[in-house]
Amino acid sequence: MTECEKKLLLSEEAYNALMERFSSAQKPIVTQVNYYFDTDDFAMNRQDTTCRIRLKDGQYKATMKRHTAGTDQSHAGLDHNAFTDMGLKLWGALTTHRCVLLKNPHLEVVLDRNEYLGYTDYELEIEYLPEYEKEARAILHFFQDALTRQKGFCKKIGYCETAPCKSNRFFKRIQKEKAT
């Protein structure tokens, strides 16, 4: 299965402003927890592969995702016993508090507050079917423009290349802590 995502990393102020403007009391915050696995030397992360178990709505789901460098795409799949066969160990968890701003059969726009390793970051994420890339890009530009007019709201503005996926941010933080 191919997944396509566009992301903006946000400052806390930008996140709060978007939550206030685009969400309402009727839009619940959904919490999911990703447990990330890798080898002792982070071989999977270096190969742009994420191994995780996600807890969402009381159910666990194991996934292995291969990220395609330089694109918005990743491919999900899992072989039987993949985690144990590769000698992976649990490195920690990333908890996402998600508010869905827009959802239709072709794309979903969400605001995420991510907590991991004593750190919190914020992002706007657009998940879409490959044939709706143009619409996803237009929505991303809409939010970029709205935030750019609000001086200082965005820490980083960009696509997948400049806004790394959650697992890459998680493992970068682990490696930084391990180095100190």
C-alpha positions as CSV (number, residue, x, y, z in Angstrom):
1,M,0.0,0.0,0.0
2,T,1.4,3.4,-1.0
3,E,0.8,6.3,1.4
4,C,1.3,10.0,0.4
5,E,1.7,12.8,2.9
6,K,2.6,16.4,2.9
7,K,3.6,18.1,6.1
8,L,4.3,21.4,7.7
9,L,6.2,21.5,11.0
10,L,4.6,24.2,13.2
11,S,5.5,26.3,16.2
12,E,3.2,25.8,19.2
13,E,1.7,29.3,18.5
14,A,0.9,28.3,14.9
15,Y,-0.7,25.0,16.0
16,N,-2.8,26.8,18.6
17,A,-3.9,29.4,16.1
18,L,-4.9,26.8,13.6
19,M,-6.8,24.7,16.2
20,E,-8.7,27.8,17.3
21,R,-9.5,28.9,13.7
22,F,-10.3,25.5,12.0
23,S,-11.4,23.1,14.6
24,S,-14.6,23.2,16.7
25,A,-15.9,21.6,19.9
26,Q,-17.5,18.8,17.7
27,K,-14.1,17.7,16.4
28,P,-12.6,15.3,18.9
29,I,-8.9,14.8,19.6
30,V,-7.9,11.2,18.8
31,T,-4.8,9.8,20.6
32,Q,-2.6,7.2,19.0
33,V,0.7,5.8,20.3
34,N,3.5,4.6,18.0
35,Y,6.1,2.2,19.5
36,Y,9.2,2.3,17.3
37,F,11.7,-0.5,16.9
38,D,15.1,-0.6,15.4
39,T,18.5,-2.4,15.7
40,D,21.2,-1.2,18.2
41,D,22.9,0.8,15.4
42,F,19.7,2.1,13.9
43,A,20.1,0.2,10.6
44,M,16.4,0.4,9.7
45,N,16.2,4.1,10.2
46,R,19.4,4.6,8.1
47,Q,17.6,2.7,5.3
48,D,14.5,4.9,5.5
49,T,12.5,2.1,7.0
50,T,10.2,2.4,10.0
51,C,9.1,-0.5,12.1
52,R,6.3,0.3,14.5
53,I,3.4,-1.0,16.5
54,R,0.5,1.5,16.7
55,L,-2.1,1.6,19.4
56,K,-5.2,3.3,18.2
57,D,-8.9,2.9,19.3
58,G,-7.8,0.1,21.7
59,Q,-6.2,-2.0,18.9
60,Y,-2.6,-2.7,18.1
61,K,-1.3,-2.9,14.5
62,A,2.3,-3.7,13.4
63,T,3.6,-1.9,10.3
64,M,6.8,-1.7,8.4
65,K,7.0,1.4,6.2
66,R,9.7,2.0,3.5
67,H,10.0,5.8,2.9
68,T,10.9,6.9,-0.7
69,A,13.5,9.6,-0.4
70,G,12.7,12.9,-2.1
71,T,9.0,12.1,-2.4
72,D,5.8,12.3,-0.3
73,Q,5.4,8.5,-0.6
74,S,6.0,5.5,1.7
75,H,5.1,1.9,1.2
76,A,3.6,-0.1,4.0
77,G,3.8,-3.8,4.5
78,L,4.8,-6.4,7.0
79,D,6.3,-9.9,6.7
80,H,5.5,-12.5,9.4
81,N,7.9,-12.3,12.3
82,A,9.7,-9.4,10.7
83,F,10.5,-7.6,13.9
84,T,12.1,-10.5,15.7
85,D,13.7,-11.9,12.6
86,M,15.7,-8.7,12.2
87,G,16.7,-8.5,15.9
88,L,14.8,-5.3,16.5
89,K,14.3,-3.8,20.0
90,L,11.8,-1.2,21.3
91,W,13.4,2.3,21.5
92,G,10.4,4.2,22.8
93,A,7.0,5.7,22.0
94,L,5.6,8.7,20.2
95,T,2.1,9.8,21.2
96,T,0.1,11.8,18.7
97,H,-3.0,13.8,19.7
98,R,-4.8,14.3,16.3
99,C,-7.6,16.6,15.3
100,V,-9.1,16.0,11.9
101,L,-9.8,19.3,10.1
102,L,-11.0,17.8,6.8
103,K,-11.7,14.3,5.6
104,N,-13.1,13.0,2.4
105,P,-12.5,9.7,0.5
106,H,-9.5,11.2,-1.3
107,L,-7.6,13.1,1.4
108,E,-7.4,14.0,5.1
109,V,-6.1,17.2,6.7
110,V,-5.0,16.8,10.4
111,L,-3.3,18.8,13.1
112,D,-1.0,16.7,15.3
113,R,0.6,17.4,18.6
114,N,3.4,14.8,19.0
115,E,5.0,13.9,22.3
116,Y,8.2,11.8,22.5
117,L,11.3,11.5,24.6
118,G,10.4,14.6,26.7
119,Y,9.8,16.7,23.6
120,T,6.7,18.0,21.9
121,D,6.3,19.1,18.2
122,Y,3.4,20.1,16.1
123,E,2.5,19.5,12.5
124,L,-0.1,19.9,9.9
125,E,-0.4,16.7,7.8
126,I,-2.2,16.0,4.6
127,E,-2.6,12.3,3.7
128,Y,-3.9,11.8,0.2
129,L,-4.3,9.3,-2.6
130,P,-1.6,9.6,-5.3
131,E,-4.0,10.9,-8.0
132,Y,-5.0,13.8,-5.7
133,E,-1.5,15.2,-5.3
134,K,-2.5,18.5,-6.9
135,E,-5.3,19.1,-4.5
136,A,-3.1,18.2,-1.5
137,R,-0.5,20.7,-2.7
138,A,-3.1,23.4,-3.1
139,I,-4.3,22.8,0.5
140,L,-0.7,22.8,1.8
141,H,-0.1,26.2,0.0
142,F,-3.3,27.6,1.5
143,F,-2.0,26.8,5.0
144,Q,1.5,28.0,4.2
145,D,0.1,31.3,2.9
146,A,-2.2,31.8,5.9
147,L,0.7,31.1,8.3
148,T,3.2,33.2,6.5
149,R,0.9,36.2,6.8
150,Q,1.0,35.5,10.6
151,K,4.6,36.5,11.1
152,G,6.8,34.0,13.0
153,F,4.2,31.2,13.2
154,C,6.1,28.5,11.2
155,K,9.5,27.1,12.4
156,K,9.8,25.2,9.1
157,I,7.7,25.4,6.0
158,G,8.2,22.7,3.4
159,Y,7.3,19.3,1.9
160,C,8.5,15.9,3.0
161,E,12.2,16.7,2.3
162,T,12.2,19.5,4.9
163,A,9.5,18.2,7.2
164,P,10.7,14.7,8.1
165,C,8.3,12.0,9.1
166,K,7.5,11.3,12.7
167,S,9.7,8.3,13.0
168,N,12.7,10.2,11.5
169,R,12.2,13.0,14.0
170,F,11.9,10.4,16.8
171,F,15.1,8.5,15.9
172,K,17.1,11.8,15.3
173,R,16.2,12.8,18.9
174,I,17.2,9.3,20.2
175,Q,20.6,9.5,18.4
176,K,21.1,13.1,19.7
177,E,20.5,12.0,23.3
178,K,22.7,8.9,22.8
179,A,25.6,11.1,21.6
180,T,25.4,13.3,24.7
